[in-house]
Amino acid sequence: MKIQTIDKTITINAPARKVWQVLWDKDYYKKWAASFTSGSHYTGELIQGGQIQFLDPQGSGMQSAVASLIENREITFHHLHELHAGKKGQSLGSMSERYLLDEQNGVTTLSVKSDMPEEYFSAMGAAMHEALQTVKKLAES
């Protein structure tokens, strides 16, 4: 499987703690993650070494490990394998996803790098752009 990396950055007129809340509060997450698939959500706890399932309403998505976490600053997921209706699917090898927040004077720069199978790169890149616009709108309101 050939991998490409989505690399997006957005400036948000809000403190990092508010941006973090919008990213990872489960109710907020559903709002911006709908850019990828309506009904997207996650299960599990965001703790370093923890396991998270990123899912659609049918229970398909991926199982990921929280590789690193510094609250209000950065989180990195190592994507482990696909899930199909809740059942373990294909390994995702060394794919990862990282969110980095850098706050200066109450303004946060959010950078996202997300590894992706080449066949999904274009569609997921566009969805990530839309998702980050939603994060910005929610954090600035």
MOUR-V365490 format. One record per residue. N is the residue number from 0. RES is the residue in three letters. NEAR is the number of other ideal C-beta (glycine too) atoms within 12 Angstrom. Layout:
N/RES/NEAR + N/RES/NEAR
This chain:
0/MET/18 + 1/LYS/13 + 2/ILE/22 + 3/GLN/20 + 4/THR/24 + 5/ILE/32 + 6/ASP/20 + 7/LYS/30 + 8/THR/21 + 9/ILE/33 + 10/THR/24 + 11/ILE/35 + 12/ASN/21 + 13/ALA/29 + 14/PRO/23 + 15/ALA/29 + 16/ARG/20 + 17/LYS/27 + 18/VAL/41 + 19/TRP/31 + 20/GLN/26 + 21/VAL/36 + 22/LEU/43 + 23/TRP/33 + 24/ASP/22 + 25/LYS/22 + 26/ASP/16 + 27/TYR/25 + 28/TYR/31 + 29/LYS/27 + 30/LYS/27 + 31/TRP/38 + 32/ALA/33 + 33/ALA/22 + 34/SER/27 + 35/PHE/34 + 36/THR/24 + 37/SER/14 + 38/GLY/20 + 39/SER/28 + 40/HIS/29 + 41/TYR/34 + 42/THR/21 + 43/GLY/23 + 44/GLU/15 + 45/LEU/32 + 46/ILE/16 + 47/GLN/19 + 48/GLY/17 + 49/GLY/21 + 50/GLN/24 + 51/ILE/33 + 52/GLN/29 + 53/PHE/35 + 54/LEU/29 + 55/ASP/24 + 56/PRO/16 + 57/GLN/16 + 58/GLY/22 + 59/SER/23 + 60/GLY/33 + 61/MET/41 + 62/GLN/32 + 63/SER/33 + 64/ALA/28 + 65/VAL/32 + 66/ALA/26 + 67/SER/22 + 68/LEU/27 + 69/ILE/19 + 70/GLU/20 + 71/ASN/25 + 72/ARG/24 + 73/GLU/29 + 74/ILE/34 + 75/THR/28 + 76/PHE/36 + 77/HIS/28 + 78/HIS/34 + 79/LEU/27 + 80/HIS/23 + 81/GLU/28 + 82/LEU/28 + 83/HIS/17 + 84/ALA/14 + 85/GLY/18 + 86/LYS/15 + 87/LYS/18 + 88/GLY/18 + 89/GLN/17 + 90/SER/17 + 91/LEU/29 + 92/GLY/18 + 93/SER/14 + 94/MET/34 + 95/SER/27 + 96/GLU/38 + 97/ARG/30 + 98/TYR/42 + 99/LEU/29 + 100/LEU/36 + 101/ASP/22 + 102/GLU/24 + 103/GLN/13 + 104/ASN/12 + 105/GLY/17 + 106/VAL/21 + 107/THR/34 + 108/THR/25 + 109/LEU/41 + 110/SER/27 + 111/VAL/34 + 112/LYS/25 + 113/SER/35 + 114/ASP/29 + 115/MET/32 + 116/PRO/24 + 117/GLU/17 + 118/GLU/12 + 119/TYR/26 + 120/PHE/21 + 121/SER/15 + 122/ALA/19 + 123/MET/28 + 124/GLY/24 + 125/ALA/18 + 126/ALA/27 + 127/MET/33 + 128/HIS/24 + 129/GLU/23 + 130/ALA/34 + 131/LEU/35 + 132/GLN/22 + 133/THR/29 + 134/VAL/38 + 135/LYS/28 + 136/LYS/21 + 137/LEU/29 + 138/ALA/34 + 139/GLU/21 + 140/SER/14
